[in-house]
Amino acid sequence: MMTDNIADSLTRIRNAAQRRLDTTELLHSKMIEAIVSILVEKGYLESYSVEDAGNNKKTIKVVLKYDDDGRSVINEIKKISKPGRRIYKGKDEIKRFKNGYGTLIVSTSAGVLPNDEAYKRGAGGEVICSIW
């Protein structure tokens, strides 16, 4: 039984990138789909699609992105807020991450947003993960 679907999804992406796979499949939830769409928008993933797996279950098929040398564009992807220890930050604390080279994904009252968008909207919240 899996208790943290977000951590499982990030681990699947990390492992697929290390093995240089073209695609990987994640379990579907609205939160995971929002996180993956931010990763595609920020250029860390090529694309994604939601597919029906039968028995009223869906999966998210993610296409990974690599540079010209065949290295993954993801240097590190890490879960910040965990089920045993939630991490919350105000809007001023999430302004920049890794001098603008990285992205924090934040769950705010306005939805799941990257840190720069959350700062523009003046919203803080739970820091889900970091990527650079």
Stockholm file with secondary structure:
# STOCKHOLM 1.0

chainA/1-132         MMTDNIADSLTRIRNAAQRRLDTTELLHSKMIEAIVSILVEKGYLESYSVEDAGNNKKTIKVVLKYDDDGRSVINEIKKISKPGRRIYKGKDEIKRFKNGYGTLIVSTSAGVLPNDEAYKRGAGGEVICSIW
#=GR chainA/1-132 SS CCSCHHHHHHHHHHHHHHTTCSEEEEECCHHHHHHHHHHHHTTSEEEEEEEEEETTEEEEEEEECBCTTSCBSCSCEEECSBTTBCCEECTTTTSCSGGGTSEEEEEETTEEEEHHHHHHHTCCEEEEEEEC
#=GC SS_cons         CCSCHHHHHHHHHHHHHHTTCSEEEEECCHHHHHHHHHHHHTTSEEEEEEEEEETTEEEEEEEECBCTTSCBSCSCEEECSBTTBCCEECTTTTSCSGGGTSEEEEEETTEEEEHHHHHHHTCCEEEEEEEC
//
